[in-house]
Amino acid sequence: MKYKFIGILIALTMFATGCGKSGKSKDGLTIGVAFETLQTEYWVAGFDAIRTDLEKRGYTMLQAISNGDPNRQLDQVKNFITRKVDGIILVPKDAKSCLPIIKAANEANIPIVLFNRPADKSDAHSVAVVADNFTLTRETVSYLIDQAKKTGNKLQAAILIGDLGDINAVKRRDGFDAAIQGHEDLIDVVARIPTEWNQEKAQAGVVNALQANPDIGFIFTSSDFLLPSIVSALKSAGKYHKIGEPGHVLLGGFDGDATAWKMLKDGYLDATGVQDVYFEAAQSVQAILDLRAGKTVPDLILDPGFVIHQGNLDEKSKQMWGAQMAAKK
């Protein structure tokens, strides 16, 4: 995958010693930015958005990628602390492994903000800027249900569930269930496919689900990152058709990446819930500044995001980070 290669390349070249530096600022602040991975388009877009925001403000950015290793990430953040950064923006591997990292920042009296992944509740203090995963998923699936009503048929449905060690995956699953509730006469969920955010596992799961339930006509994925696996499985089953064509499987996702944008434009994807990466990046940086200024900052800052679909494609495309990445390509 292209962005997996990008993440590995950056890790090998810029972060060989654990941290790298971006930007120049004699009088401004220095912010440490530690990401668990750059292996999906969303994380690449988020990393770039934070860097752009900091550069516009004239701040120095120290950067580190841990490639899925929470122990390495703890060492990287300790490196930031030794270098006396003014704030830390963190993407942790999960809600539990980040707690020692947050505590280390607290002990050093350095404000820390978690980007897109909140921590478990504890006595360690951090601010999280995260998409409203539950509500945005519920709204996306509700749109799909409205489209299902137009078919006049009861549809068999499948959901691809993310890694349930990731609270975002849990909230998206719960948002799906909340949207489906009360519509059991229209939607019959016949497959719940665990993916652990893994393409191979996702594809095998969808293939198996289609073999067991060849009449599946509604699929929701908890991340657009997994759309290529769904497309591959649908093509193999002879079920990949455009919206409006006979046999079209209603498709919905979450994230708003470049693949989703292309599938929307080409008429294969019905809708996706878009995380506003630019809002989340700006809010993360602003939260650091407000904490440093002694202002009260809520522990959780929610990004409402938006649902993009065939009816509002032109209107919302400029806000969709995946559309912007596709344009850059």
URBELPE-V718116 format. One record per pair of residues at least 6 apart in sequence whose ideal C-beta (glycine too) atoms are under 6 Angstrom apart, sorted by the first residue. I is the first residue (numbers start at 1). GAP is how many residues later the second one is. Records with the same first field share a line. If there is no record, write none. Layout:
I=GAP + GAP
This chain:
3=38 + 41
4=35
7=31 + 32
11=54 + 56
14=6
15=49 + 50
18=46 + 58 + 61
19=43 + 45 + 57 + 60
20=43
21=41
22=29 + 39 + 41
23=32 + 37 + 38
25=33 + 34 + 35
28=30 + 31
29=30 + 57
30=30 + 55 + 56
31=23 + 28 + 30 + 56
32=30 + 48 + 53 + 56
33=17 + 28 + 30 + 56
34=30 + 39 + 42 + 43 + 56
35=12 + 30 + 56
36=30 + 55 + 56 + 57
37=6 + 31
38=6 + 27
40=185
41=216 + 217
42=213
45=232 + 276
46=231
49=228 + 229 + 232
50=231
51=10
53=228 + 229 + 232
54=7
62=18
64=12
66=6 + 7
70=23 + 27
74=26 + 27
77=24
80=8
81=27
87=24 + 201
88=17 + 22 + 24
89=24 + 26 + 195
90=24
91=24
92=6 + 25
94=71
95=24 + 25 + 72
96=24
98=21
99=23 + 25
102=10 + 22 + 24
103=21
105=7
106=18 + 19
111=177 + 180 + 181
112=14
113=14 + 171 + 174 + 175
114=12 + 14
115=14 + 169
116=14
118=10 + 12
119=7
127=160 + 170 + 172
128=172
129=151 + 154 + 155 + 172
131=144 + 172 + 174
132=170 + 172
133=35 + 38 + 39
134=37 + 40 + 41
136=137 + 169
137=35 + 38 + 39 + 117 + 136
138=37 + 40 + 41
139=168
140=112 + 131 + 133 + 167
141=35 + 38 + 79
142=37
143=128 + 164 + 166
144=106 + 108 + 126
145=38
147=103 + 123
148=7 + 38
154=32
155=32 + 62 + 63
156=32 + 34 + 57 + 59 + 60
157=30 + 32 + 61
158=33 + 51 + 58 + 61
159=17 + 33 + 61
160=33 + 35 + 42 + 61 + 62 + 66
161=12 + 33 + 61
162=7 + 35 + 60 + 61
163=6 + 33 + 34
164=6
169=53
172=50 + 82
176=44
180=7
190=23
191=18
193=12 + 16
195=6 + 7
199=30
202=24 + 27
203=26 + 29 + 30
206=24 + 27
207=26
210=6 + 27
217=32
218=32
219=30 + 32
220=32
221=32
222=32
223=31 + 32
224=29 + 31 + 33 + 35 + 36 + 48
227=26 + 32
234=6
239=10
241=6 + 7
242=25 + 26
243=24
250=20
251=18 + 19
252=18 + 19
253=7 + 19
254=19
255=20
256=16 + 18 + 64 + 65 + 66
257=65
258=64 + 67 + 68
260=9 + 12 + 62
261=61 + 62 + 65
263=6
264=49
271=36 + 38
273=32 + 34
274=31 + 32 + 34 + 46
275=30
276=27 + 29
277=44
279=24
280=23
283=18
287=10
290=7
291=6
308=8 + 12
317=6
